[in-house]
């Protein structure tokens, strides 16, 4: 999920129960409810995987990205969404949309190696119990010539302790950057009464494990936030200058022809 701004932290639980949050998630983020998903996140992911024939959406939740991928033209051969939470998958199956769904964790994908030429993990890995295991599995199931899209909250400017500061005493507005290099796990209250666990790591913590697994980073995007999403901003120019998202595209290069 995408952060909505700087938030408070508290005791760190072992994980977030997304089954308990399934109804809130669907109301708040799915089917056009969230402008950032609708205007930027879903189009970015779909464009990055254009032309892939066998697609895997890791941490699909209620399936809105899987549905978007399945609706692409030309139609892919297969779109599979996996998620460990049954209530989220129930909501996904109820909306169908041409994708298939399986209950599974990103740390142990139930597929043979090199099964997919398109893999996406969209705003999910920061909530995983074992992000390193997820990265390893994402690389394992990617076929030669395939693409992996990893979309995260921008680790530099959207990490713990970062966000817009409106100092009414000094009359200043600025963007505070929190501790970037240390890996840490925090809980942020993303809505009243909705605490969510985030695992922060620097960009090197994503790029290096995937490169060590044989993938090549081919593109990195830091998109300007959608203007409509920032309609209530107290400093629009500042927020438009600070990326909320970071999209990394990796490829497993096909062997050279002999």
Secondary structure by P-SEA (a helix, b strand, c coil): cccccbbbbcccccccccccaaaaaaacccccccccccccaaaaaaaaaccccbbbbccccccaaaaaaaaccccccbbbbbbccaaaaaaaaaacccbbbbbccccccccccccccbbbbcccccccccaaaaaaaaaaaccccbbbbbbccccccccccccccccccccbbbbbbccccccbbbbbcccccbbbbbbbbccccccaaaaaaccccccccccccccccccccccaaaaaacccbbbbbbbccccccc
